[in-house]
């Protein structure tokens, strides 16, 4: 409602041909306080002073606001503006007194104006950057994952030297790797997630004596989400089994603060006094926009802290614990904001720190009050490549299909009649936090797109049912994961079962082939689920480490499946069950999730892999390949890019896929400095 009123106010002001001074002042306030555009606000305040000098109260108010904007930007002109207000508007007692107070403070700290200048500097760029870690409390190091090996490492920002803290061995060993990491308050220890297919772990390591110890383990869930340390270093905030936990560093005992399947964009963070957890939750079931709440550690009570129609999510606490930093798109672009918090409640209005940011990933706040974040040129779009129906070779470069939500699209799927292409998109410029939550359907006859904002925080792997009207998707919402049936005409959604299953519907649309991991039984099974009966039939079983991807031939007779451990082995087995047959095997570095698709005639299986074999697949060129279902050599098709989530058109002459090959800029890590003094300036 507040945002709507402001928009109406701003629109009405713009609609007036000859604006009054008060109208212009209100427009300037909107520009300053709501949009956070201080330079434009200064211009409007200056215009008021120039045009309406006769209205001395209005002009004095405009000068005061202008000086405060200048001071927040670190501009030396702020002092001159305050002096002008004192000199030329001595009859405006209230504003003159306020201006003199500001001048006294600036005189006591001569460098305050320059110190108030918020600066941003790049501290790390190029290849090898990973954003899963954070900056150390003293601002010297950044923890990260060395994806050449999967080890936890740190980078010295002063020297540029990198050092691994774990030594897991080459990628060909069992698939394990480090992931999210958080620094202890003393800067000596790091807690980090360690993933292996048997269960996610939390481990502790001392940076001076890098010998890790197991700290906490979950065997039921794919991941333990790591959030934060308590300021006394005695507890760690994390999430497991749908609950937000505080885990004792001393004995690994865990207490549940809140049980929830709600998704959060930002990382939940403990207040400096340890009394509250700041967390963002979706405003509505759709999970599109979030508000920020505080959760009482003692009572478990939850209270709203930032409520706004925009999307707001957590960045971190200021070092003194008085301010919570958060990101918001309320001004139309992504900005960094702060709200003062006293005893778990908001005090005053949020203040803008920096506006006009691209997508970012927060990487912590130092003791000195510097905020670290990552920026990435990573993007993923949907492409279509034309193929020679006889040789399968690409006949030209792939064509990009997605203009809207560019860089945020993937998981394409052709309908069985070839008339439509469905794909999933992410909404909003928030790196790393938002899954794909929008389903788009393109008519290949007219080129028109229809859009469905789903009731999920993330969706993946849309698959068409044979009738061309319904789609299956795997999705996650506040109730957890599930497989859903979507009517593309009425947009109604129906839950089929409570597994987010990435699989293939049967040709009659009455069931689904998919792989299911069962950690408690150390199994990964390939199943067929009958939707009407709710029964499952096992087709194949392997260890939980395998984690198969499956693809069904168009006639429904054969099922191809590929494991995610080395060596990668592509097999097929009869869809009714039976003995599998190996077609192709290769080595691949890392945890790349390779999906497959069958050609319409059922003669070939298409998939993406590096050109050549070896242990350095991350650094190799990728391409599309095909292998005959009857057996034979794999053939490179010459698309020339990595081809993820392939879907073959029924005409046999084109293939849709998602790819992140268009990268013109390197990844970068930035530090925002000197923003805390801005929060002390009265508005």
N, C-alpha and C positions, 0 to 999 in steps of 0.2 A: 504494500500500500504506500509506504514511504517513497519507494522508487517511482511508483506511478504518479504520485502527487508532484514529485520533483520534475518528472518528464513533462507533465501538463504545464507546470509553472514555466519551465524553460521554453516549451513550445509557444505558450501564450506571449512570452516576452519577445520571442523572435518574430511573432506574427504582427507585432505592433510596428507600424512604419516609423513613427517618430517616438522612440523610446523615452520615457521619463528617466530622470536620474535614479530614482528608486528602483525602477525596473532593471536598469543597467547594473545597479548594485546587487540586486538579487541574482541576476545572471552571473555576475562575477563570483558570488558566493557559491553558486552551483558548480561553477568551473573549478573553484578552489577546493571545496569541501567534499563534493560528491564525485567529481571526475578526477580530482587530484592533479589537474593541469595547471600548475602554478605559473608558468610563463605566460599563458593566455590570460589567466586571472589578473596578473600584474598589468597587462596591457589594458584590460577593461577598467581597472581601478585608476590607471593613469588618465584614461579617457574621461572618467567622471570628474577628476580633479581639473582637467583642462576645460571641459564643457560647462560644469556646474559649480564653478568656484564661488558663485553668489550664494549657494546653499552651503553655508559654512559647516554646519553639522555633518552634512552628507560628505563634503569634501574631506573633512577631518577623519571621518570613519574610513573613507577610501584610502587615505594616506596611511592610517594605522594598519589596515589589512594588507596594503601593498608592502609596507615595511616588514611585516611578519612573513609574508611570502618570500621576500628577498632574503631575510635572515635564514629561513629554512633552506633556501637554495645556496646559502653561503656567500651571497653577493655583498660586496663592500658597500653598494648603494644603500643598503638597509640603514646604516648610520646616518647618511645624508638625508634620507626620507624622514627618519625620526626627528632630526634637527630642523628640517623644514616645517614639520608639524608643530614643534615647540615655538619656532620663530614666527610663523605666519598665521597661526590659529590659536593664539594665547587665550582667546575668549572661550575656547572649547576645553573647559577645565578637566573633565574626566579623561579625555584622550591625551591631553598634554601631560597629565600626571603619569599615565601609562607609558607614554613615549619617554619621559624623563627616567622612569624606572628601568626601561630597556637600555637607555644610554648609559646609566650608571653601571649596569651589569656588564655592558660591553667595555666600559672604561676599566673596570676591575679586572677583566680578562681580555686584554687587547686582541688576543688571537681567537676569541670566541667566534667571530663572524666567519673566519676562515675555517675554524674547527668544525663549524656547523655544516660545512660543505660536504655533502655525501659524495663519496668517491667510489668508483667501481673499477677494479683492475683484474686483468686476466692473470692467473697464476700457473696455469697448466693447459697445454693444448697439444694437438697432434694425435698420433696413433697410440694405442695401448691404454687409453683412458677408460676407466670404468666408474660408474656412479653409484655402486652398491654400498660404498663406505661413507665416511664423513671426515671432517677436519678435526685435528686434535685440539684439546682445550687451549693449548698455547699458540695455536695457529701455525705451527711449523710443519706438521705432517698431514697427509691424507691417506687414510686406509682405503684399499681397493682390492678388487679381484684381478689377479694376473691371468687373463683368459688364455694366454699361451700354455699355461699349465693347470689352471683351476685353483691355484694357491692364493691364500691371503697374503697381501703385500702392503708396504707403506712407501709413499713417495715423500722425500725431503723437499719441501718447497723452496728452501734456501739454496740447495746445491743441485736439485734435480735428480739426485741419486735415488734408485729404487731398490728395495730389499724385501725378499720373500720371508715371511714368518712361518710358513708351513712348507713342507716338501713332500707332496703326495706321489711324485713319480709321474711318468708320461700318461697321456690320455688313453693309451691303449689298455691301461690297467682298469679295474672296475670303476664304473662311472661315479666319481665322487668329486665334489668341488666346494669351495667356500662361496658364501653369498653375502648377505647383509652383515655389516660390522658396525660396532659402536664403541667409542673410547670411554674408558672409565674416567671419572672426574679428576683423578690424579695424573692422567695422561700416561700411565705406565702399563696399564692392561687394556686389552681389547677383547670384547665378547663378540663372537661371530657365529653365523649360521653355517653348518656343514651339512651338505646334502649327500645322501646316498639312497639308492632305491629301497633300502630296507627301512628307512625312517630318518626324519630330519633331526638334527642335533644342534644344541648350542654348546660352544666350546670357549674356553678362556685361554689367552696367551699373554705372556709378559714380553714386551717389545725388546727388553734388554737380555732376556734369557728365553728365547722363543721355543718353549716346550709346552705344547697344548695339553689341556686336560678336559675331559668330557664333563659337561656341567648339567645338561638337561637333554632328555631324548624323548621324542614322540614316535611311536611305532604305528599309530593309527592314521595320522594325517600326513599329507604330502609335505607340508611345510610347517615349521614353527616360525611365526612372524616375530622378528626382533624389533623392539621399539626404542628403549631408552634405559639409562642407569638412574637410580636415585642419587641425589646430590651427595649423600654420605657414602656412596659406593657399596652399600650393603644389599641392595636389591636390584633386580633387573625386570623391566616391564616388557612383556611379550604377549603373544596370543597363541593358543593351542586348543584344538577341539571346540572351536566356537566360543572361546572365552578369553577375556582380557585378564592376564595373570600378573602377579608380582611374585618373583622367584627369588628365594634367599640365595645369596652368593655362598654363604657358609655351608649350608647343608642341602641345597637344591629343592627344599620344600616349596610348594607353590600354593598360593591362595587366590581364588577366583574373585575378581572385582566385579565383573559383569559377564553374563552369558549372552552372546549375540552373534548373529550371522550377517549383521549389517556391514556393508562395505564402507571403507573410509579412503579418502583420497590422500590426505596427509598422514604422516606418522604420528600416532598418539604420543604425547610427551608428558612426563611428570613435572609438576611445579617444583620450584627450587626448595620449597619447604616440605615437599613430600606429601602434602595434604590432598592434592587434586591431580587428576589426569585430564588433560585437554584432548579432546577427540572430536572429529567431525563425522556426522552421520547424514544420510540423505534426508531431504525435506519431505519427499514423498516416496511412494513405493518404487517409482521409476529409477531412483538413485542418480538422477542427472545432476541436480544441484544439492549442495551440502550446506548445512549450518554447523556451527561449532558449539560444543557443550563442554562442561566440566563435570567430571565424575568424582565424587567424594571417596577418597581411599578408606576413610573410617566407616561411613554409613552406606556407601554404595549409591547414594542419591545422585540423580542426574539433573543438571540445571542448564538452561540455554545461556550461552555467552554472546554469540554473534548470530542474529537472525536477520536475514536479508534475502530478497528474491534471487540475488546473484549466487554464484557458486563460491563458497568460502572454505578454505582448507588450511590445515595447520602447517607452520614452518618451524616454530620453536619458541622458547622463552628467552627473554633478555637475561643477561647474567645476574642482575639483581632480583629477578623473578617478578618484577612489577608489571611487565608488559608481555603480552603474547603476540608474537608475529604470525601473520597469516597471509595467504594469497587470496586474491579476489579478482573476479572479472566484472565487478559492478560498474566500472567506468567504461566498459566496452573493450578494454584491453587488459591483459593480466598485469596486476600491480601487487606490490608488497605493502601491507598495512599493519597497524599495531593497535591493540586495544589494552587500556590499563585495567588490571585485575586486582581487586582488593577482597580478600576473604572469599574467593571463589565467585565473585560477581563483577560484572563490567562496571567501570566508572568512566563516565563521559562517552563521547562518540569516538569511533575508530579514526585513526589518523593515517594519512597516506605517507609512505616513505619514498617509494619509487614507483612510477607508472610506466606503461609502455614496454613491458618485458615480453620476450618470446617465451616459449615453453621452457620451464626450468624444473630441475630436480633438487630439492633442498639437501644440503650436506653439512648442516650443523651450524652452531653459533659458538664463537670463541669466548674466552673469559673477558677479552677486551671489548666484546660486543660487535665483532665483525660477523656477518652472515655469509656463509659459503654456499654456492649453488652451481649446478652443472647445466650446460647448454649443449644440445646435440643437433646435428644435421641429419640424424637418423630419420628415415621416412620409409613408408611402405605404401605402394599404390598397386592398383589392379591393371594388368596388361593383357593384351591378346596378341599372340603370334600366329602367323599364317604358316601352315605346314604343307609340304608336298604330299598328297595322299598316297603316293606310291612308295617314296623313299622315307617319308616322315621328316625330312630335313626342313629346317626353317627357310622360307623364301624371302625373308626380309627382316628388318629390325622390328621388335615388338612395338605395339601401339598402346599408349597409355589411355585407359578408359575412364579414369576418375579425375574430374576437375574440381568438383566440390569436395570438401574434406580431404584435399590433396595431402598426401603424406600420412594419412590416417586410415587407410582402407586395406582390406585383405579378405581372405577366405571366399573367393569367387566360386560359384556353382551354376552350371548351365542346367536349365530345365530339360527334361527328356525329349521334348519336341524341338529344342534348340531355339525357341522364340524369346526366352527370357534369361537374364543373368542376374543372380542374386549375389550380394556381397555385404560384408559387415564394415561399419565405420565407427570411429571414435569421435565423440563430441567434445570439443574444447581443447585449448592449447596447454595441456598439463602433462608434461613428460613423465611417463613411468607410473602414473597413478590411475589413469582412467582406461578401463578396458573398452572394447568395442561394444557400444550399446545401441547403435542404430542399424537397422536393416534396410538396405536399398535394393530395389528391384528395377532393372532396366529392361524396357521393351527393345529388343534388337531390330524390330520392324520400324518403330517410330523414333527410337532414340530417347524417348521420355523416361524419366525416373520417377518412381513412387518411393515414399519414405515412411518407415515405421519406426517411431521411437519406442523401443521395447521397454517392458517392465523389468529390466535387468541392469545390473551394474556392468555386466559383460556378457557377450554372446560369442559363439564361435561355431565354425563348421556347419553352415546352413546346407541342407540337403533336400532336394525336391522329391516329393512323392510322385508316382507315375501320372496322376491325373493333372498335373501342372497347376493345381490350385493351392495345394497345401505344401508347407515346408516344415522340416524338422530342424530344430536348433538345439544346441546344448547351451545352457545359460546359468548364470549365478545371480541370485537376488538375496533379499534379506532373510529368506528361508533356507539358503544354501543352494546347492547345485541341483539341476534337473534337466530332463529332456522334454521338450515341448513341441506341440503341433500348432502351427500358425495358419489360419485361413487368410490368404493374401487378398481376398476380396472384402471380408468384413473386419479383418485385422484382429479377430478373436484368437486367444491363445488357450491351449488346453495342456495341462500337465499330464504326461504319459507315465513317467516314473521318476523316482528321486535319485537318479544318477545323471550327471552331466556327461552323457555318452557321445563321444565323437565317433560316429559309425556310419553305416550305409543301410538305407531302407531296402527291404526286399522288393522285387519287381511288382508284387501285388499290393505293396504299401501296408501290409498287415504286420510287419515285424521289422526288427533292426538287428544287423550284425555289428557287434562292437567288442572291444577289449575292455576287460575290467580287472583292475589291480586290487588284490586282497593281501594287504601287508600282514594281517594277523595269521594268514595261512601260507605266507611266502609264495604266493601264486600270482600269475597274470594269466587270465583265461580269455579265450575268444568264445563269445556266446552268440546265440540267436535268441532274441526275446520276442515272444508273441504278444502283441499289444492287447488283443482281446482276452486272452486267457491269463496274461500276466506271468506266464511261465518262461523259464530260460532253459536252453539246451546247450550243453558244452560241445564245442567243436575241436578245441585244442587247448592245451595248458603248458605253461612254462614257469620259470621263476619270476618273482616280483620284479627283478632287475630288468627283465626284457622290455616291458612296456610297449606292446605292439601297436602299430597303426595298421588299419585294414582298408581294403578297397574291393568292391564287388564288381564282377564283370557285368556288362549290360544285360546279358541274358539270364543273369542270376545263378549261373551254374558253378562259378569259381570265385574263390575268395583269395586275394593276395594279401600277404601281411609281411611286415618288416619290423625288426626289433630295433631298440635304441642303444644297444651295447655293441662293442666291437668283438668280433667282426660283425658288420651289418650283413644280415642274410635275408634275401628276398625269397619268399616261398609262396606257393599256391597250394590250396587244398580244396576238395569238393565242398560246395556250400552245404551239402547234406551231411558232411562229416566224412572222415576217412584219413588216409595217410598223406601228409604234406610232401611236396616235392620241391627241392631247392632249385632256384633258377640262377641266382647271382649272389656273390658276396664281395664286400669291399671294406676297407678300413676307413674310418672317419674320425677326425679330431673333435672332441667336445660333445655337447648334448644337443646337436642339431636335430630338429624334429622333422624328419623327411616323410612327406605324404606322397601318395601315388594316385594314379588314375588309369583306367583301362581305355584303350581306343574303342571306338564304337563297334568295330568288327570283332573285338575280343581277341585279336591276334597279338597285341603288344600291351605291355605295362610301361607307363611313362613315369619318370621320377627325376629328381634333381640330385646331382652329386658333384664333387670337385673333379676337375680335369686331371686324370692321373690318380695314383694312389700314394699313400705315404702319411707320415705323422704330422704334416704341416698343412692340413686341409683348410685351416682358418685363413691362410695366406695365399691359397691357390685360387685360380679361376674356377667358377662354377658354371654348369651348363645343364641343359635338359638332355636326358638319355632315354632310350627305350630298350627293352629286352623282350625277345619273343616268348610268349606264354608256353609255346611248345618246347622251348629250350634253345640255347644258342648264345652267341656273343652279344654283349651290350653295345649299342651304337650311340655315338654322340650326335645330337640333332642340330647343333649350331645356333641355338637361340642367343647365346652369348652372355646371358645373365643368370643369376640365381633364380630359380623358378619354384617358389613355395606354393603349397596348396593348389596343385594343378587340377584343372577340370577340362576334359576333352569334349569338344562340340560333337554332336551326333553326325555331322556331315563329314567328319574325319579330316577337315582341312584347317582347323584352328584349335588353339588351346588357350584357355584363360588361366592366369596365375597371378599371385602377388609377388612383389619383389621390392627389395630395399636397395637396389643397385645405384640409384641416382643420389649420389652423395658428393656435393661440391665443396663442402666445408668440413673442417675437422671438428671433433668433439672438444669442448673447452670447459675449464673450471674457473669461476669468477668469485671474487670476494667483494662484498658491499661493506664499506667502512664509514665510520663517523655519522651513523644515523641516529644514535641514541640522543645526542644533544637536541635534535629536532623535536623529540618527544617531550621535552621540558618547556618548550615555547608555548605560551598561552595562545589560544586561537580565538 
